[in-house]
Amino acid sequence: MPPRPYLQSILLMAASAAAGDSAPLFSVRRRFPAAFAAAGGHRTCLLHSLSGSRLPKRAVLACFFGTTPTPEALPAGPVVPPSSNLRSIEETRACKERMGQLLEKLKNEGISRKRWRLGAFNRTLCPMCKGGSSEELSLSVFISSDGLNATWNCFRATCGWKSYAQPDGVSKVYQAKRDTGNETDQGVKANHAVKTHRKLREEDLCLKPLCDELVTFFSERMISPETLRRNNVSQRKWNNKLVIAFTYRRDNVLVGCKYRELPKKFSQERNTEKILYGLDDIKQAHDVIIVEGEIDKLSMEEAGYRNCVSVPDGAPPQVSDKLPDKDHDKKYQYLWNCKEYLDSASRIILATDADPPGQALAEELARRLGKERCWRVSWPKKNETEFCKDANEVLMFLGPQALKKVIEGAELYPIRGLFNFRDFFPEIDSYYLGIRGDELGIPTGWKCMDELYKVVPGELTIVTGVPNSGKSEWIDALLCNINDQCGWKFVLCSMENKVRDHARKLLEKHIKKPFFDARYGGSVERMSEDELEVGKEWLNETFHLIRCEDDCLPSIDWVLNLAKAAVLRHGVRGLVIDPYNELDHQRPSNQNETEYVSQILTKIKRFAQHHSCHVWFVAHPRQLHNWNGGPPNMYDISGSAHFINKCDNGIVIHRNRDPDAGPMDVVQVCMKKVRNKVIGQIGDAFLTYDRITGEYKEADEAIVAKVVKQQMRQKQTMHHHR
């Protein structure tokens, strides 16, 4: 029996022989002839003889033994049960099939290699980025020894391509169970092991002072020899080329080294800890500047800023979808490695490049460092048409004072939802100058109404009134007036009206003639067919409809999504939702009606503000007890007091029902709430309704006085009864 220290190597050679490789078998025969003779040259018996007493039970080794020995060839002692051996044969065959599928899938992805090591990480050329300009083998590929999966990841910062492949018929659940259950798998060990970094020694790198050629290279970029010496910028031979060496240090101890060829090809020492370049310069600094490259850090020093560091890996192509946790944040591990240095900074100025990757890097840094303490720079123009790209371009084209001015002019990094008034100064100026033309509101078309109410884009108007008061008719007349004056377009979600009836009402108001030759039209001539055709064109250009074609009730989200589409597609400026009680009001069991109403009104207001669209929302009052015939209050709306609390304008439409109080066609428009004093005030306006054409006209002063007097008498009577 061979000595125990050699057992593992012999087992592996025998396993390779079992897989079909004859060279290891000859090696065993040469080194251990007695064991080979006892086994009769049989692969499985050879492994049995070498192991002394019995075969290993590990499934990883079992898949390598592919033939069953004859009974007379087996040595004395315990024998492996035939069922176990048959199972090994099937596992071996399945393993080979899985391996073949994996290699084919890797080939289809463009991943190839002359020889793969199973259960270990293999480095090869990334088919996505081709290793960059240096063509480095940046793609790490791991193929599990059981052939169940292959994973790969490109470690170039500008690429980062990663994915996985599985053979057909292997479910993700089964794969997860094997990964968590097989603690001896090398891939699991590799994933959970603590990564160790190389310790660099300066004498091993053979660094030398910069030659005259490289000093001239930096001088052309306005970097002085003094700055180069202070930052230990050196040179060395790398891949038979003379390269610049940027040394990464912590507490003046060499941690990593990055190389640059003059054609701007970069490479780094492998397996070293990632830290920021110039880390010692920001120790206990309250203000820290972060740039994208080492030369930019040197440029900042020329402008008088030593409290500057550079990222080691450049910029990503775009901002990542979500922020990973610390353990999985591989691309930005240098930030976590330098956390104690960055935590002491109260202000971090992000001076990354002006191109899209540079701006993506700024966003990634700000997300991790905290946007509340981040600032950003704006690079100036280097000529009439182009802007400077980075700190070194500013230094080269405009000088150190211009670069200093860039840092002094850094602005707060934007945080979503947090603004300064300065961000809105252009909008405030336009509002002051009246450039848009609707700053003081759009007139309603009735002079008596314009003193109380005008239509402002981005506001919400709640309209209520007892049934059959003419709420919908009044809104239709208002829309027609606004269209005549300003050409606004509207989207209508009117669920109580049939489309044909709504079209008739709008056409009658626009053409000012009855749609039918019927009794309600009296002696007024009906609109002609030519007028109808012209009116239909006007309808189609002015109004768009939101209709629910099936039996279900529309939700407020469904209505607002379609209204948003109408804004973007057709340029509508007004939305009508009529009425509230025709919407689907399903709500969570833990939400009461008051909370629900508040929520939907908030959604409507946000829609109005974001799309500069005025919204009219019709809501019916609850059942009124002991009603005296007067106009209801906004607080009488069914559902919640939020209808008046959250709206910008509150209007009550009331029709006279008392012949003694005046004509029955008098309509009272009560302004109960006006949030914006610029466009109106609380008060009442009186209109008369033309039943033939559906038009509203201003009422005579005598009629108005009679109606007001009758209402005062009703109030006194009510007060007397109380």
C-alpha positions, 0 to 999 in steps of 0.5 A, a space after each residue: 500500500 502506498 504511503 498516505 501522503 501520496 494517496 490523493 494524487 494517486 486517486 486523482 491519476 486513477 480517476 483521470 485514467 477512469 475517464 479515458 486518459 491513459 497517461 496517468 495510468 502508465 504513471 501509476 504502473 511505473 510508480 506503484 507496480 505492486 498495486 498495479 499488478 494486484 489490480 490486474 490493470 483494471 481502473 476501478 480495482 486499481 483505485 480500490 487497491 491504492 485506497 487500502 480497504 474500500 472505495 471513497 464514497 464521495 459522489 464527486 469521485 464516484 462519477 469517474 469510475 465507468 466499468 464493472 470489474 470481473 469478480 475474479 479481478 476484485 481483491 479480497 476484502 469488502 466489495 462495493 455493491 453492484 447497485 452502487 457501481 451501476 449508479 456511478 455508471 449512470 451518473 458518469 454518463 449524465 455528467 458527460 452529457 451535461 458537460 457537453 451541453 454546457 460547453 456548447 452553450 458557452 460556445 454559443 455565447 462566444 466563450 471559448 478556451 482550449 482546455 477547461 478546468 472543472 470546479 475552478 475559475 478559468 480566465 479567458 477573453 471576454 466576447 463583449 469587450 474583447 478585453 479592452 485595448 489591452 486585450 486582457 483576459 478579464 472574463 472569469 468562468 466557473 464550471 461546476 464539477 458535476 456539470 450542473 451550471 457554468 457562471 461567468 463575470 467580466 471584471 473590467 469596470 466598463 463591461 461587467 458582463 455576467 450571466 450563467 448557463 445550465 444544461 437542459 432539464 436542470 431546474 433552478 430549484 434543484 440547482 439551488 438545493 445542490 449548491 446549498 447541500 454540497 459543502 465540499 463543492 469548490 465553487 461554493 468554497 470559492 464564493 464563501 471564502 474570504 478573499 486574500 490580497 497580494 502584498 506588493 513589495 516595491 523591490 519586486 516591481 522594479 520601479 524607477 524614476 521617470 525618464 525625460 520622455 515621460 516627464 515631458 509627457 506630463 509637462 505637456 499636460 501641465 503636471 510639474 515634476 514636483 507633483 510627480 515626485 510627491 505622488 511617487 509616479 514612476 516607470 517600469 518595464 511591463 510586457 516589454 514596454 515602458 509604462 507609467 506606474 501610479 502607485 496606490 498607497 495607504 499610510 505610505 505602504 504600497 497596496 496596488 499599482 496601475 500602469 499606463 502606456 502612452 497610447 492610453 492603455 491601462 493595466 493593474 497588478 492582479 489580486 491587490 486590494 482596491 483603494 482610491 488613488 491618493 488616499 493618504 491625501 484625504 486623511 481627516 479631510 473635511 472636503 474631499 474631491 473625487 475625480 475619474 483618473 490619476 492624471 486628473 488627481 495630479 491636475 487638481 494638485 496643480 490647482 492647489 487641491 491636494 485633498 483629491 483622490 481618483 477612482 481606480 477602475 474608471 467609469 461604468 457605461 451606465 447607472 445600475 438598476 439597483 444598489 447592491 449590498 456591501 458584500 455584492 458591491 464588487 465594482 465599488 469595493 474601493 469605497 468600502 475599503 476606504 470608508 473610514 477616510 470618507 466618513 470623516 468628510 462633510 463635503 464630497 465634490 464629484 469632479 468626474 468626466 463630462 461624458 455619459 459614463 462620467 456622469 453615471 460614475 458620479 451618480 453611482 458614487 453619490 448613491 453610496 456616499 450620500 447625496 446630502 453631502 455631495 456636490 458636483 462641478 460644471 466643466 467650462 467651455 474650452 473654445 466656442 463650440 466644445 466643453 472641457 471633458 475633465 480636470 486635466 483639460 481645464 488645466 491644459 486649456 484654461 489654466 490652474 485658476 480656471 480649474 480652481 474656479 470650477 471647484 469653487 463653483 461646485 453646486 449641491 448634488 441634486 436630490 430627487 424631490 429637494 429643490 432650491 427656489 433658484 431651480 425655478 427662477 426661469 419659471 418664476 420669471 415667465 410667470 411674472 412676465 406673463 409669457 404663457 398667457 394663462 398666468 391670470 387664468 382663462 376667462 369663462 366666457 361670462 363676465 359675471 363669472 370671471 370676477 369669481 372664477 377663472 380656469 388655471 392649468 394644473 388646478 382641480 375644480 370640484 363641482 357639486 349640486 343636487 340632482 338635476 341642477 345642470 352640473 354636467 350641462 354647465 361644465 359642457 358650456 364652460 368647455 365650449 366657451 374656453 375652446 372658442 376663446 383659446 382653442 383648448 382640447 379636452 378629454 371627457 370621462 362622462 359615465 352618465 352620458 351616452 356618447 350620442 346624447 353627449 355629442 348632441 348637447 355639445 353640438 347644440 351649444 356650439 352651433 346654437 341650434 337644436 339637434 332635433 326638430 322636436 317639441 323642446 326646440 319650439 319654433 327654432 330651426 333645426 341645425 342643417 346637415 352641413 352644419 352637422 358635418 362641420 360640427 362633427 369635425 369640431 367635435 372630433 378635433 376638440 374632445 376625446 373620450 374615455 369610455 369603459 367598454 366592458 361591465 367593470 367599473 373604471 378605477 381612478 388609476 385607469 382613468 388617469 393613465 388614459 388621460 395622460 395618454 391623451 395629454 401626450 398624444 393629443 395635447 389636451 388641456 382639460 379633463 372632466 371626470 363625471 361623476 365620482 360615484 361611477 368609479 370603482 371604489 374598492 379599497 383595502 379593508 384597513 382604509 376608511 372612506 375618508 382616507 380613500 378620498 384623500 388618496 384619489 384626490 391627491 392622485 388627481 392633483 398630481 396629474 393636473 400639476 405634472 401635465 399642466 391640465 385643469 381637472 373638473 371632478 363632479 361629485 354628488 351631495 349625500 341625501 339631504 334631510 329637511 332640504 329647504 330648496 336652497 343650494 347645498 354646501 361643499 361639506 354636503 358631498 357624499 364621502 368626505 370633507 376632503 372634497 373641499 379641503 383638497 380642491 383648488 376651487 369648489 363650485 356648487 351649481 343650483 337651479 331655481 325650483 321656486 316659481 315665486 323666487 323668479 324664472 325657473 331657468 335661473 342657475 346660481 353658480 356658487 363659488 365656495 372655495 378659491 385657493 388662488 386669489 389671483 384668479 377669483 374669490 368667493 361669491 355667487 354668479 347668476 346665469 340663465 339656461 336656454 333649454 333649446 340650445 343648452 347655452 348659458 347667458 348672464 341673468 338680468 340684474 332685476 332677476 338676480 335681485 329677486 332671486 337673492 331677496 327670496 333666498 334671504 327670506 328663506 334663510 330668515 324663515 329657517 332661522 325663525 323655526 330653529 
